[in-house]
Amino acid sequence: MVDPTPFHRNIPEPALRRLPWYLAYVKLLKKQGESYVSSTQIAKKINVSPTQIAKDLSYVNISGKTRVGYEIDQLINVLEEFLGFRYVHKAVLFGVGSLGAALLADSGLEQYGLKILAGFDVKDAVVNTMINHIPVYHANEFVERNTKTIKAEIGVLTVPADIAQQTADFLIEGGIRGIWNFTPFRIRVPEGIVLQNTSIYAHLAVMFNRLKQLPE
């Protein structure tokens, strides 16, 4: 099901990136039996100023009560709806190596609205197998399967870097409108296609660099 509620187009991307942090924390509070939470409480755990949290939450049209804070159930509902986590976004995955297979096996993605319906690869060892009840097909079958039966709009890219661009082009040819790129290669997409890069290696480089700066 496609989310019928459009995203707030004026929200800055840094704020959008912080909202899932707030959601994760208030969900934890709900499990602990809490009913209300203040921006100051969130700030202490998330390491973001209370003022910034209040500003971020203003984009999702929710307001807290004076001296009480935000009602947790309402905050969870509003955030999940705004972030699109309550709606099923169909996806396929290209490149069923170690990372790709791990993502197929991760049932937690579906809790956040991403349902991977199929994997695609060229290796005989994985083609025509199942991972977490998700079928893996040969890459050559993608266009026909996606346009006729799967009808996914998101492609998860976990192929080797040297074929990332051609695979992205192939995904778009098969009807994909958004690409979640896990490769270290900075692919290019035409206007009208959403691209989200998630570079594990870049984040590692940042962490390694910060570790070197720590005092001995």
C-alpha positions as CSV (number, residue, x, y, z in Angstrom):
1,M,0.0,0.0,0.0
2,V,1.4,3.4,-0.9
3,D,1.4,6.0,1.8
4,P,-1.6,8.3,1.0
5,T,-0.2,11.1,3.2
6,P,2.5,13.1,1.5
7,F,5.7,13.9,3.4
8,H,6.1,17.5,4.7
9,R,8.2,18.8,1.9
10,N,9.7,21.7,3.9
11,I,11.3,19.6,6.6
12,P,15.1,19.9,6.6
13,E,16.9,16.6,5.9
14,P,18.9,16.7,9.3
15,A,15.6,17.0,11.1
16,L,14.1,14.1,9.1
17,R,17.1,12.0,10.0
18,R,16.6,12.7,13.7
19,L,12.9,11.8,13.9
20,P,13.6,8.0,13.9
21,W,15.9,8.5,16.9
22,Y,13.0,10.1,18.8
23,L,10.6,7.4,17.7
24,A,12.9,4.6,18.9
25,Y,13.3,6.2,22.3
26,V,9.6,6.9,22.9
27,K,8.8,3.3,21.9
28,L,11.2,2.2,24.6
29,L,9.5,4.5,27.1
30,K,6.1,3.0,26.2
31,K,7.4,-0.5,26.9
32,Q,8.5,0.8,30.3
33,G,4.9,1.9,31.0
34,E,5.4,5.6,30.5
35,S,2.6,7.8,29.2
36,Y,4.2,11.2,28.6
37,V,7.6,12.4,27.6
38,S,9.1,15.9,27.5
39,S,11.6,17.3,25.0
40,T,14.1,17.6,27.9
41,Q,13.8,13.9,28.6
42,I,14.4,13.0,25.0
43,A,17.3,15.4,24.8
44,K,19.1,13.7,27.7
45,K,19.0,10.4,25.9
46,I,19.5,11.5,22.3
47,N,22.1,14.2,22.9
48,V,20.1,16.8,21.0
49,S,19.0,20.1,22.6
50,P,15.4,20.3,23.9
51,T,14.9,23.4,21.6
52,Q,16.0,21.4,18.6
53,I,13.7,18.5,19.5
54,A,10.7,20.8,19.9
55,K,11.5,22.4,16.5
56,D,11.9,19.0,14.8
57,L,8.6,17.8,16.2
58,S,6.8,21.0,15.0
59,Y,7.2,19.7,11.5
60,V,4.9,16.7,12.3
61,N,2.1,18.8,13.6
62,I,2.1,17.6,17.2
63,S,2.3,19.8,20.3
64,G,3.0,18.9,23.9
65,K,1.2,19.9,27.0
66,T,2.7,22.5,29.3
67,R,4.6,20.9,32.2
68,V,3.6,17.4,31.0
69,G,5.1,16.9,27.6
70,Y,4.0,14.8,24.7
71,E,1.5,12.0,25.0
72,I,3.6,8.9,24.0
73,D,1.0,7.0,22.1
74,Q,0.1,10.0,20.1
75,L,3.7,10.8,19.4
76,I,4.4,7.3,18.2
77,N,1.4,7.3,15.9
78,V,2.2,10.7,14.4
79,L,5.9,9.9,13.9
80,E,5.3,6.4,12.3
81,E,2.7,7.9,9.9
82,F,4.9,10.9,9.0
83,L,8.0,8.7,8.4
84,G,6.0,6.3,6.3
85,F,6.7,3.3,8.6
86,R,3.0,2.3,8.7
87,Y,2.7,1.7,5.0
88,V,4.1,-1.2,3.0
89,H,6.8,-0.1,0.5
90,K,7.5,-2.9,-1.9
91,A,11.2,-3.6,-2.6
92,V,13.6,-5.9,-4.4
93,L,17.2,-6.6,-3.6
94,F,20.0,-6.9,-6.1
95,G,23.2,-8.7,-5.1
96,V,22.6,-11.6,-2.7
97,G,26.1,-11.8,-1.2
98,S,26.9,-11.6,2.5
99,L,25.3,-8.1,3.0
100,G,22.4,-8.7,0.7
101,A,21.6,-12.1,2.3
102,A,21.7,-10.4,5.8
103,L,19.3,-7.8,4.7
104,L,16.9,-10.4,3.3
105,A,17.1,-12.2,6.6
106,D,16.4,-9.0,8.6
107,S,12.7,-9.2,9.5
108,G,13.0,-5.9,11.3
109,L,12.9,-3.9,8.0
110,E,9.3,-4.8,7.5
111,Q,8.5,-3.2,10.9
112,Y,9.6,0.1,9.4
113,G,7.6,-0.3,6.2
114,L,10.1,-1.9,3.8
115,K,9.0,-5.3,2.5
116,I,11.6,-7.0,0.3
117,L,9.6,-9.3,-2.0
118,A,12.5,-10.9,-4.0
119,G,16.3,-11.0,-4.3
120,F,18.1,-11.1,-7.6
121,D,21.6,-12.4,-8.5
122,V,23.5,-14.2,-11.2
123,K,25.3,-16.8,-9.0
124,D,24.0,-20.4,-9.4
125,A,24.6,-21.0,-5.7
126,V,21.8,-18.5,-4.7
127,V,19.5,-18.4,-7.7
128,N,16.2,-20.3,-7.1
129,T,16.8,-20.5,-3.3
130,M,14.8,-18.9,-0.5
131,I,16.2,-16.7,2.3
132,N,13.8,-15.9,5.1
133,H,10.9,-17.1,2.9
134,I,12.0,-14.6,0.2
135,P,12.7,-16.0,-3.3
136,V,15.9,-15.3,-5.1
137,Y,15.7,-15.1,-8.9
138,H,18.2,-14.7,-11.7
139,A,18.9,-11.1,-12.5
140,N,17.8,-11.6,-16.1
141,E,14.2,-12.2,-14.9
142,F,14.0,-8.9,-13.0
143,V,12.3,-6.6,-15.6
144,E,9.6,-9.1,-16.5
145,R,8.9,-10.2,-12.9
146,N,8.8,-6.7,-11.6
147,T,6.6,-5.1,-14.3
148,K,4.2,-8.1,-14.3
149,T,3.9,-9.4,-10.7
150,I,6.2,-7.9,-8.1
151,K,5.7,-4.3,-8.9
152,A,8.2,-3.0,-6.4
153,E,9.2,0.7,-6.4
154,I,12.3,0.5,-4.3
155,G,15.6,-1.3,-5.2
156,V,18.1,-2.2,-2.6
157,L,21.6,-2.3,-4.2
158,T,24.2,-4.5,-2.6
159,V,26.2,-5.5,-5.7
160,P,29.9,-5.1,-6.2
161,A,31.0,-1.5,-6.8
162,D,32.1,-2.2,-10.4
163,I,28.6,-3.0,-11.6
164,A,26.7,-0.6,-9.4
165,Q,25.9,1.9,-12.1
166,Q,24.8,-0.6,-14.7
167,T,22.7,-2.4,-12.1
168,A,21.0,0.9,-11.0
169,D,20.2,1.6,-14.7
170,F,18.7,-1.9,-15.0
171,L,16.6,-1.4,-11.9
172,I,15.2,1.9,-13.3
173,E,14.5,0.1,-16.6
174,G,12.4,-2.4,-14.6
175,G,10.2,0.3,-12.9
176,I,12.2,1.1,-9.8
177,R,11.6,4.7,-8.6
178,G,13.9,4.7,-5.5
179,I,17.3,3.1,-4.9
180,W,18.8,2.4,-1.5
181,N,22.5,2.1,-2.4
182,F,24.8,0.2,-0.1
183,T,27.7,0.1,-2.5
184,P,30.7,2.6,-2.1
185,F,30.2,3.7,-5.7
186,R,28.3,7.0,-6.1
187,I,25.8,6.1,-8.8
188,R,23.9,8.6,-10.9
189,V,20.2,8.5,-11.5
190,P,18.0,10.6,-13.7
191,E,15.6,13.3,-12.4
192,G,12.5,11.7,-10.9
193,I,14.4,8.8,-9.2
194,V,15.1,8.9,-5.5
195,L,18.6,7.9,-4.4
196,Q,19.7,7.2,-0.8
197,N,23.3,6.3,-0.3
198,T,24.2,4.3,2.8
199,S,28.0,3.8,2.9
200,I,29.1,1.4,5.6
201,Y,32.7,2.0,4.6
202,A,32.5,5.8,4.8
203,H,31.1,5.5,8.3
204,L,33.9,3.2,9.2
205,A,36.4,5.7,7.9
206,V,34.9,8.4,10.1
207,M,35.0,6.1,13.2
208,F,38.6,5.0,12.5
209,N,39.7,8.7,12.1
210,R,38.1,9.7,15.4
211,L,39.6,6.8,17.2
212,K,43.1,8.0,16.0
213,Q,42.4,11.4,17.5
214,L,41.6,10.0,21.0
215,P,44.3,10.6,23.6
216,E,46.5,7.5,24.4
